Amino acid sequence: MDSLVFENVRHRPLRTIISLSGVAIGVVLTVLTVGLAHGMLRNTAERQANVSAEIMFYAAGDFSPATGQALGLDTLYKTAILEGTSRVQPIAGVAEVSPVAQYLQTSVSGVGFEIVEGVDFASYSNVTDLKIVDGRFAVGDEAVVDRRYARDKKDINGQPIAIGSKILLFGRPVPVVGIYEPEIGARLKLPLDTLQRLVVNGAEKCSLLLIKVKNPAEQDQVAAALRATYPSNRIVMSRDLPSIVSGSIGSLEVFLKVVVRLAAVVSTLVILLAMYTTIIERTREIGVLKSLGASKTFIVVTIVKEALLIAVLGILVGAAVSVLGKFGVEAATSLHVDVELKWLAIAAVIGLVSSVAGALYPAIRAAYQDPVKALSYE
Amino acid sequence: MSTILQTIDLRMTYHVGKMDVHALRGLSLEVERGEFLAIMGPSGCGKSTLLHLCGGLLTPTEGKVLVDGEEITASSDARRTDVRRRKIGFVFQKFNLFPTLTAEGNLKLAERIFGKGSGNGERRREVLSLLKLESKMRHKPLELSGGEQQRVAIARALVNEPALILADEPTGNLDSENSEIVLSMLRDLNKKTNQTIVMITHNPEAAQYADRIIHMRDGHVVSEERPVAPPVPEGTELEGVHS
């Protein structure tokens, strides 16, 4: 192809690879970071939707639906809420209370982290839509996993997980005895007492209580009674979770904007440096273009076209790496990455705009070079 | 015959530190359409400055340059660029071909700059064949000999049919055999197509190919002569060109 733009890109492979890598990094940074954030939030919301309990009861302190909490809540609250104690009355209108313990551990695959939940299967089935579709509930040092976990993860022998497979939990092989549906909370569940034994030496602790009310229309009254009786505890309505997640998104968007801007700066700087170096290397060629009668506009357009071609290649590479990265991350960890077309398009526009911005200064500098000095450049 | 290039009292002073260097000191010159003019002189006498001023690459300190009747000295940079694009073809000592482009690609680029879009394939083939480069169209500069590269550079200068070719030591980087071939082709172009050529050279033998030689010293024309043209070496005549 006898085009100065194509030939310059083709004949300077190292420069081209470095420049397009800069653009590709920008695209990957944008698409994967946004995809990871949105994927995790979407997944959290989807899993939460399968919880039919109307109220969540936490110990005092910060609440994070994405990561859960350490085991800081006494499970005796369950008895207190349902039956009352010598000091407090039972809360009227409560149908079921199920304690859930959440513990963050290194992923079974060894890459990343995952949440392990300890649940009391009998009460948990009453406050969620959980159903065992294969095998049975776990007892003692046994685990159940959801369908996706079974599909994506491997057991300690590197085989796909099925009933009877053993997975490594707290440094010991634990048999998987059941597979449940739908996805609720953590993908890996143990009996509550097993997790308490392993994490807090058997203390009667959990992270939260899931509370199902007898009449959903009276959930506000039940919540009010809980707040009145246990003022230092944190009461969260399940119906408010979407707005809590949205609140998380609000602050997340600020972080994502920073990442996107960082990606734009990286792309701009890489293209600027690459094109600036190229222009210095090709000073004599600029002089020749001028001697042939090339206008300033022609020179600027030629250099910007070269940067745009590099950007297009970088965007294609970045998009391919992002898609591969999504599958890689999801295969190796329990994280979710949503590669969204909208964000691919935004990353592409950022790559193109950054490239033009990065190429503009070297291009204008080239266009204004003294042709005689440029022709004598060695 | 009409005048294609005229300089009137051309002066050029360079400021080097606190020193003023007078490269041209009131040089007046006329070149007729279809003339082959050689400019000779020692290094630093102002030859290259004169050529750059004639091509609109520099602006003189004083004086005028007229190319095909258009004064370029008082014009804007854009206007001078336009005149250079339409009326002038440059040939350099170091060929200055684009190394990533083929011989034909170099011509196409000149056509694109001229504003011919994808250019005229027939015209490119005609010019390359005129310079006996038909078989080298797809070759890149590094795959060509010095003589061939300079012929491609001449073809590039010719492809847009400029009124004037300005050649800066076109044989300075060639051996004697290739120099003879290139000079003979330039002379044939001049004779058979009436192409005006202004050539700078240090080499008295190269200057003999011109219709007229002017000698410069210290920014002035000091003498002028009309040489007897040397014989054309066998096999270097341009083909398919009729006067």
Interface residues (C-beta under 8 A of the other chain):
Chain A: D2 S3 L4 E7 N8 R10 H11 R284 E285 G287 V288 L289 K290 S291 L292 G293 A294 S295 K296 F298 P371 V372 L375
Chain B: H52 G55 L57 L58 D77 A78 T81 D82 R84 R85 R86 I88 F90 F92 N96 F98 P99 T100 L101 T102 E104 G105 K108 L109 A110 I113 F114 R156
